[in-house]
């Protein structure tokens, strides 16, 4: 999912500029929490039928954490701190981290091609590079281009078989010359990880990320698995609230199939900040924009005032978002089992509320 507008930048820059100088952007928000907590809570309470978990933290310290709505409407089970949500495309930054870990270990190069690891791929995929797949500059179509409104989305399929559905689709442009968001590219990256590690993608992520970070509430979604405390997904429209289709989420392996809790994502956020999984040098590569302000698995906003990486996610019935304001060590996480035409995951009002609170306190 990459439908967030960055038109918020101008008003947000004005707020940030009034908060502190460019030389002093590490001001702690801990003692300023009251300036935005009530406003944030009021904001989410005002969103019709909103359901999900919201977390704001700085330097790994939770400043705001609150649950809204129901994990299961039928049984009236409320969302709480331990509720798990499908996170959609926030899976992509995990894949980027896993790939760059292999690069760091010398097992892979960003210039390596698909054909080097998976020779059975179609000819027009063979010369695509790891760099192009990570940065969405490969020319491949998006997974939803064939899954949306298709019975394919309900079919059980292996990673290898799922990839074959896209073999006959032509590239949209000469690789490396343009940007087009592609979940198919991340399917291929998952397959390359499996080829290199002799394990499944999910096993590899568990070994190198989830277990070292004690992320016990993060893992692969699968309609056949019993996942305790996983919120059911709901769609909200003019007709009311209804259950989202329970499609076969492993079709999005590497690009959109994980679930997590907000507090597990905070553990990952801390690891990104202290470089405990990935080195500082490789993390900087991950955050370096290639085209359309996208790096390796992250959207990027960087200018004289703002240094930010973020990603959003979509799975039918679920929307998610993680913002990392690097100069402030500030993180915003929104996980929902709420899908509507308009959602807080598409709005920068939340960020403005936080920084407006900071500005008021500074004044």
C-alpha positions as a Python dict, from the first residue, in 0.01 Angstrom:
ca = {
    (1, 'X'): (0, 0, 0),
    (2, 'X'): (138, 339, -96),
    (3, 'X'): (-153, 579, -123),
    (4, 'X'): (-56, 834, 142),
    (5, 'X'): (-23, 1185, 10),
    (6, 'X'): (281, 1380, 131),
    (7, 'X'): (99, 1709, 88),
    (8, 'X'): (110, 1730, 468),
    (9, 'X'): (478, 1830, 449),
    (10, 'X'): (426, 2205, 416),
    (11, 'X'): (199, 2251, 721),
    (12, 'X'): (405, 2005, 922),
    (13, 'X'): (727, 2182, 833),
    (14, 'X'): (575, 2505, 965),
    (15, 'X'): (496, 2335, 1293),
    (16, 'X'): (837, 2171, 1325),
    (17, 'X'): (1016, 2493, 1240),
    (18, 'X'): (842, 2662, 1531),
    (19, 'X'): (934, 2385, 1773),
    (20, 'X'): (1310, 2396, 1774),
    (21, 'X'): (1617, 2481, 1576),
    (22, 'X'): (1773, 2244, 1323),
    (23, 'X'): (2064, 2196, 1564),
    (24, 'X'): (1838, 2082, 1849),
    (25, 'X'): (1590, 1818, 1741),
    (26, 'X'): (1620, 1571, 2026),
    (27, 'X'): (1378, 1741, 2263),
    (28, 'X'): (1201, 1475, 2466),
    (29, 'X'): (826, 1468, 2451),
    (30, 'X'): (785, 1272, 2775),
    (31, 'X'): (689, 1574, 2986),
    (32, 'X'): (475, 1708, 2704),
    (33, 'X'): (252, 1404, 2668),
    (34, 'X'): (-49, 1582, 2814),
    (35, 'X'): (-26, 1836, 2533),
    (36, 'X'): (-128, 1582, 2273),
    (37, 'X'): (-270, 1272, 2451),
    (38, 'X'): (-615, 1419, 2510),
    (39, 'X'): (-625, 1561, 2158),
    (40, 'X'): (-518, 1231, 2006),
    (41, 'X'): (-775, 1039, 2205),
    (42, 'X'): (-1049, 1283, 2105),
    (43, 'X'): (-941, 1256, 1741),
    (44, 'X'): (-969, 877, 1727),
    (45, 'X'): (-1294, 876, 1922),
    (46, 'X'): (-1437, 1112, 1661),
    (47, 'X'): (-1369, 871, 1372),
    (48, 'X'): (-1690, 674, 1299),
    (49, 'X'): (-1654, 303, 1383),
    (50, 'X'): (-1277, 334, 1428),
    (51, 'X'): (-1122, 14, 1559),
    (52, 'X'): (-755, -47, 1630),
    (53, 'X'): (-449, 33, 1838),
    (54, 'X'): (-251, 357, 1839),
    (55, 'X'): (95, 402, 1988),
    (56, 'X'): (333, 696, 2012),
    (57, 'X'): (685, 648, 2153),
    (58, 'X'): (1011, 833, 2180),
    (59, 'X'): (1346, 664, 2239),
    (60, 'X'): (1154, 341, 2292),
    (61, 'X'): (947, 494, 2573),
    (62, 'X'): (571, 475, 2523),
    (63, 'X'): (406, 816, 2546),
    (64, 'X'): (61, 721, 2422),
    (65, 'X'): (-97, 378, 2379),
    (66, 'X'): (-466, 320, 2345),
    (67, 'X'): (-706, 63, 2200),
    (68, 'X'): (-1034, 143, 2026),
    (69, 'X'): (-1325, -69, 1908),
    (70, 'X'): (-1364, -443, 1884),
    (71, 'X'): (-1129, -723, 1785),
    (72, 'X'): (-1445, -927, 1729),
    (73, 'X'): (-1775, -746, 1697),
    (74, 'X'): (-1988, -1062, 1700),
    (75, 'X'): (-1853, -1175, 2038),
    (76, 'X'): (-1799, -821, 2170),
    (77, 'X'): (-1427, -877, 2230),
    (78, 'X'): (-1250, -543, 2268),
    (79, 'X'): (-915, -460, 2115),
    (80, 'X'): (-640, -438, 2376),
    (81, 'X'): (-263, -409, 2399),
    (82, 'X'): (-215, -775, 2298),
    (83, 'X'): (-441, -767, 1992),
    (84, 'X'): (-270, -874, 1670),
    (85, 'X'): (-347, -708, 1338),
    (86, 'X'): (-259, -797, 981),
    (87, 'X'): (-11, -527, 878),
    (88, 'X'): (-15, -559, 498),
    (89, 'X'): (268, -377, 325),
    (90, 'X'): (451, -297, 649),
    (91, 'X'): (583, -647, 570),
    (92, 'X'): (802, -487, 301),
    (93, 'X'): (1041, -310, 541),
    (94, 'X'): (1093, -646, 713),
    (95, 'X'): (1181, -804, 379),
    (96, 'X'): (1419, -518, 301),
    (97, 'X'): (1590, -568, 638),
    (98, 'X'): (1623, -943, 576),
    (99, 'X'): (1769, -890, 228),
    (100, 'X'): (2015, -626, 347),
    (101, 'X'): (2120, -858, 630),
    (102, 'X'): (2222, -1110, 363),
    (103, 'X'): (2406, -833, 177),
    (104, 'X'): (2585, -739, 498),
    (105, 'X'): (2690, -1101, 546),
    (106, 'X'): (2831, -1114, 194),
    (107, 'X'): (2578, -1369, 72),
    (108, 'X'): (2413, -1131, -171),
    (109, 'X'): (2489, -815, -368),
    (110, 'X'): (2247, -540, -460),
    (111, 'X'): (2366, -575, -819),
    (112, 'X'): (2290, -950, -827),
    (113, 'X'): (2018, -1055, -1069),
    (114, 'X'): (1713, -1276, -1027),
    (115, 'X'): (1851, -1528, -1275),
    (116, 'X'): (2155, -1592, -1054),
    (117, 'X'): (1940, -1743, -781),
    (118, 'X'): (1621, -1858, -955),
    (119, 'X'): (1709, -1959, -1312),
    (120, 'X'): (1358, -2093, -1379),
    (121, 'X'): (1214, -1742, -1377),
    (122, 'X'): (1093, -1606, -1715),
    (123, 'X'): (1348, -1444, -1949),
    (124, 'X'): (1226, -1087, -1895),
    (125, 'X'): (1279, -1128, -1518),
    (126, 'X'): (1626, -1278, -1535),
    (127, 'X'): (1822, -951, -1545),
    (128, 'X'): (1620, -770, -1275),
    (129, 'X'): (1848, -672, -987),
    (130, 'X'): (1799, -689, -611),
    (131, 'X'): (1828, -309, -607),
    (132, 'X'): (1542, -275, -857),
    (133, 'X'): (1318, -519, -671),
    (134, 'X'): (1372, -344, -336),
    (135, 'X'): (1315, 4, -477),
    (136, 'X'): (1013, -77, -700),
    (137, 'X'): (1206, 22, -1013),
    (138, 'X'): (1186, -322, -1178),
    (139, 'X'): (884, -253, -1399),
    (140, 'X'): (690, -547, -1253),
    (141, 'X'): (316, -508, -1197),
    (142, 'X'): (159, -505, -850),
    (143, 'X'): (14, -821, -693),
    (144, 'X'): (-330, -662, -658),
    (145, 'X'): (-342, -600, -1036),
    (146, 'X'): (-456, -961, -1077),
    (147, 'X'): (-576, -1050, -726),
    (148, 'X'): (-830, -772, -676),
    (149, 'X'): (-1186, -880, -763),
    (150, 'X'): (-1054, -1224, -858),
    (151, 'X'): (-1124, -1574, -724),
    (152, 'X'): (-746, -1620, -722),
    (153, 'X'): (-727, -1433, -393),
    (154, 'X'): (-903, -1724, -220),
    (155, 'X'): (-690, -2001, -369),
    (156, 'X'): (-432, -2181, -159),
    (157, 'X'): (-99, -2156, -341),
    (158, 'X'): (272, -2204, -278),
    (159, 'X'): (516, -1916, -327),
    (160, 'X'): (655, -2078, -642),
    (161, 'X'): (308, -2132, -790),
    (162, 'X'): (192, -1781, -699),
    (163, 'X'): (488, -1632, -885),
    (164, 'X'): (392, -1829, -1195),
    (165, 'X'): (66, -1632, -1217),
    (166, 'X'): (271, -1328, -1315),
    (167, 'X'): (516, -1491, -1557),
    (168, 'X'): (333, -1378, -1872),
    (169, 'X'): (283, -1018, -1758),
    (170, 'X'): (510, -776, -1949),
    (171, 'X'): (725, -523, -1769),
    (172, 'X'): (574, -175, -1755),
    (173, 'X'): (900, 3, -1843),
    (174, 'X'): (1271, -52, -1888),
    (175, 'X'): (1400, -163, -1545),
    (176, 'X'): (1565, 116, -1350),
    (177, 'X'): (1410, 401, -1549),
    (178, 'X'): (1091, 462, -1349),
    (179, 'X'): (900, 374, -1032),
    (180, 'X'): (595, 148, -998),
    (181, 'X'): (497, -3, -665),
    (182, 'X'): (515, -381, -700),
    (183, 'X'): (431, -654, -454),
    (184, 'X'): (546, -904, -716),
    (185, 'X'): (900, -774, -672),
    (186, 'X'): (879, -858, -302),
    (187, 'X'): (741, -1205, -380),
    (188, 'X'): (1058, -1259, -583),
    (189, 'X'): (1273, -1126, -296),
    (190, 'X'): (1105, -1376, -62),
    (191, 'X'): (1185, -1653, -309),
    (192, 'X'): (1549, -1539, -330),
    (193, 'X'): (1573, -1541, 52),
    (194, 'X'): (1444, -1898, 49),
    (195, 'X'): (1691, -1999, -221),
    (196, 'X'): (1986, -1850, -33),
    (197, 'X'): (1900, -1967, 319),
    (198, 'X'): (1755, -2313, 250),
    (199, 'X'): (1463, -2221, 473),
    (200, 'X'): (1124, -2066, 420),
    (201, 'X'): (1096, -1688, 420),
    (202, 'X'): (893, -1705, 743),
    (203, 'X'): (1150, -1926, 917),
    (204, 'X'): (1430, -1691, 815),
    (205, 'X'): (1253, -1381, 950),
    (206, 'X'): (1179, -1564, 1273),
    (207, 'X'): (1546, -1659, 1310),
    (208, 'X'): (1710, -1324, 1225),
    (209, 'X'): (1449, -1070, 1342),
    (210, 'X'): (1157, -1196, 1549),
    (211, 'X'): (1339, -1425, 1793),
    (212, 'X'): (1637, -1193, 1859),
    (213, 'X'): (1393, -909, 1933),
    (214, 'X'): (1154, -1125, 2137),
    (215, 'X'): (874, -1041, 1892),
    (216, 'X'): (650, -1325, 2003),
    (217, 'X'): (334, -1162, 1868),
    (218, 'X'): (452, -1122, 1508),
    (219, 'X'): (437, -1380, 1232),
    (220, 'X'): (281, -1496, 904),
    (221, 'X'): (-95, -1473, 854),
    (222, 'X'): (-266, -1784, 725),
    (223, 'X'): (-643, -1845, 716),
    (224, 'X'): (-583, -2210, 810),
    (225, 'X'): (-382, -2126, 1123),
    (226, 'X'): (-527, -2056, 1466),
    (227, 'X'): (-368, -1727, 1572),
    (228, 'X'): (-467, -1628, 1921),
    (229, 'X'): (-586, -1269, 1969),
    (230, 'X'): (-584, -1191, 1594),
    (231, 'X'): (-846, -922, 1527),
    (232, 'X'): (-1109, -993, 1266),
    (233, 'X'): (-1111, -751, 974),
    (234, 'X'): (-1409, -527, 900),
    (235, 'X'): (-1513, -306, 610),
    (236, 'X'): (-1709, 12, 684),
    (237, 'X'): (-1912, 187, 415),
    (238, 'X'): (-2250, 352, 363),
    (239, 'X'): (-2426, 19, 428),
    (240, 'X'): (-2266, -25, 769),
    (241, 'X'): (-2006, -268, 901),
    (242, 'X'): (-1938, -606, 744),
    (243, 'X'): (-1681, -884, 762),
    (244, 'X'): (-1387, -853, 522),
    (245, 'X'): (-1320, -1144, 284),
    (246, 'X'): (-1082, -1393, 442),
    (247, 'X'): (-852, -1435, 143),
    (248, 'X'): (-536, -1648, 131),
    (249, 'X'): (-286, -1400, 274),
    (250, 'X'): (30, -1609, 194),
    (251, 'X'): (-27, -1497, -167),
    (252, 'X'): (145, -1176, -52),
    (253, 'X'): (449, -1340, 109),
    (254, 'X'): (734, -1092, 145),
    (255, 'X'): (514, -796, 64),
    (256, 'X'): (202, -808, 279),
    (257, 'X'): (135, -1126, 475),
    (258, 'X'): (255, -1055, 831),
    (259, 'X'): (59, -979, 1147),
    (260, 'X'): (192, -796, 1454),
    (261, 'X'): (101, -601, 1765),
    (262, 'X'): (185, -236, 1812),
    (263, 'X'): (423, -317, 2098),
    (264, 'X'): (607, -577, 1890),
    (265, 'X'): (654, -317, 1618),
    (266, 'X'): (796, -86, 1883),
    (267, 'X'): (1060, -351, 1964),
    (268, 'X'): (1150, -358, 1595),
    (269, 'X'): (1156, 21, 1584),
    (270, 'X'): (1408, 24, 1870),
    (271, 'X'): (1624, -229, 1684),
    (272, 'X'): (1618, -4, 1378),
    (273, 'X'): (1734, 288, 1593),
    (274, 'X'): (2014, 106, 1775),
    (275, 'X'): (2126, -101, 1472),
    (276, 'X'): (2104, -428, 1665),
    (277, 'X'): (1994, -628, 1359),
    (278, 'X'): (2125, -423, 1070),
    (279, 'X'): (2438, -206, 1075),
    (280, 'X'): (2419, 173, 1061),
    (281, 'X'): (2580, 171, 716),
    (282, 'X'): (2326, -76, 577),
    (283, 'X'): (2039, 107, 748),
    (284, 'X'): (2147, 427, 572),
    (285, 'X'): (2135, 240, 241),
    (286, 'X'): (1784, 128, 325),
    (287, 'X'): (1678, 489, 386),
    (288, 'X'): (1844, 634, 74),
    (289, 'X'): (1575, 741, -177),
    (290, 'X'): (1600, 592, -525),
    (291, 'X'): (1295, 718, -718),
    (292, 'X'): (965, 874, -602),
    (293, 'X'): (1107, 919, -249),
    (294, 'X'): (1120, 543, -195),
    (295, 'X'): (1430, 361, -73),
    (296, 'X'): (1450, -7, 14),
    (297, 'X'): (1117, -95, 177),
    (298, 'X'): (1051, 257, 311),
    (299, 'X'): (892, 578, 192),
    (300, 'X'): (1124, 867, 270),
    (301, 'X'): (1079, 1237, 341),
    (302, 'X'): (1404, 1422, 396),
    (303, 'X'): (1471, 1795, 376),
    (304, 'X'): (1613, 2077, 589),
    (305, 'X'): (1334, 2043, 844),
    (306, 'X'): (1205, 1686, 830),
    (307, 'X'): (1386, 1351, 833),
    (308, 'X'): (1127, 1078, 825),
    (309, 'X'): (1070, 724, 699),
    (310, 'X'): (730, 560, 693),
    (311, 'X'): (519, 286, 543),
    (312, 'X'): (152, 204, 524),
    (313, 'X'): (-26, -128, 482),
    (314, 'X'): (-350, -267, 344),
    (315, 'X'): (-514, -607, 369),
    (316, 'X'): (-892, -638, 315),
    (317, 'X'): (-1036, -535, 651),
    (318, 'X'): (-709, -393, 788),
    (319, 'X'): (-511, -69, 749),
    (320, 'X'): (-179, 12, 914),
    (321, 'X'): (89, 277, 933),
    (322, 'X'): (429, 332, 1094),
    (323, 'X'): (602, 673, 1091),
    (324, 'X'): (959, 712, 1220),
    (325, 'X'): (1071, 1074, 1275),
    (326, 'X'): (1442, 1004, 1291),
    (327, 'X'): (1569, 1338, 1423),
    (328, 'X'): (1320, 1326, 1710),
    (329, 'X'): (1349, 952, 1785),
    (330, 'X'): (971, 965, 1760),
    (331, 'X'): (752, 683, 1632),
    (332, 'X'): (383, 665, 1549),
    (333, 'X'): (218, 324, 1497),
    (334, 'X'): (-145, 275, 1391),
    (335, 'X'): (-282, -77, 1344),
    (336, 'X'): (-647, -129, 1260),
    (337, 'X'): (-905, -392, 1175),
    (338, 'X'): (-1097, -109, 1011),
    (339, 'X'): (-1118, -45, 637),
    (340, 'X'): (-1309, 258, 519),
    (341, 'X'): (-1305, 504, 228),
    (342, 'X'): (-1130, 747, 462),
    (343, 'X'): (-905, 634, 744),
    (344, 'X'): (-669, 789, 1000),
    (345, 'X'): (-394, 584, 836),
    (346, 'X'): (-435, 815, 536),
    (347, 'X'): (-431, 1135, 741),
    (348, 'X'): (-145, 1346, 874),
    (349, 'X'): (-372, 1517, 1127),
    (350, 'X'): (-238, 1278, 1392),
    (351, 'X'): (121, 1386, 1334),
    (352, 'X'): (18, 1749, 1340),
    (353, 'X'): (-160, 1699, 1673),
    (354, 'X'): (157, 1556, 1828),
    (355, 'X'): (385, 1830, 1703),
    (356, 'X'): (137, 2106, 1774),
    (357, 'X'): (139, 1983, 2132),
    (358, 'X'): (517, 2005, 2133),
    (359, 'X'): (507, 2357, 1991),
    (360, 'X'): (260, 2477, 2254),
    (361, 'X'): (474, 2335, 2530),
    (362, 'X'): (786, 2498, 2390),
    (363, 'X'): (608, 2832, 2377),
}
